[in-house]
Amino acid sequence: MCIPVYGIMEDLEGTYKHIKFADMEFDNPESSVIRNAPECRGFYGITFYRLLQNGKLVKATTIFRDEQQITTIIDAEFGKP
């Protein structure tokens, strides 16, 4: 499920220059910050998305999303490129 999303995010990186994209492997201990976050409680699938602005959470979501769904969320939270 994650592989298609990685490809989408790589494509979007070139378009959304005002956003930093990062990923974490779900099974790594460092990922517990995402898995255990209160706003992610109840997420039963991966991929997790946490969108931060100035270090504060603005959106958390999960489930597979296509490029249109992802860009709609990004545009709403951070503006269009």
Secondary structure as the mmCIF struct_conf table of DSSP 4:
data_model
#
loop_
_struct_conf.conf_type_id
_struct_conf.id
_struct_conf.beg_label_comp_id
_struct_conf.beg_label_asym_id
_struct_conf.beg_label_seq_id
_struct_conf.end_label_comp_id
_struct_conf.end_label_asym_id
_struct_conf.end_label_seq_id
HELX_RH_AL_P HELX_RH_AL_P1 CYS A 2 THR A 15
TURN_TY1_P TURN_TY1_P1 LYS A 17 HIS A 18
BEND BEND1 ILE A 19 ILE A 19
TURN_TY1_P TURN_TY1_P2 PHE A 26 ASP A 27
BEND BEND2 ASN A 28 ASN A 28
HELX_RH_3T_P HELX_RH_3T_P1 PRO A 29 SER A 31
HELX_RH_AL_P HELX_RH_AL_P2 SER A 32 ARG A 35
TURN_TY1_P TURN_TY1_P3 ASN A 36 ASN A 36
HELX_RH_3T_P HELX_RH_3T_P2 PRO A 38 CYS A 40
TURN_TY1_P TURN_TY1_P4 ARG A 41 GLY A 42
BEND BEND3 GLY A 45 ILE A 46
STRN STRN1 PHE A 48 GLN A 53
TURN_TY1_P TURN_TY1_P5 ASN A 54 GLY A 55
STRN STRN2 LYS A 56 THR A 62
BEND BEND4 ILE A 63 ILE A 63
HELX_RH_AL_P HELX_RH_AL_P3 GLU A 67 PHE A 78
#
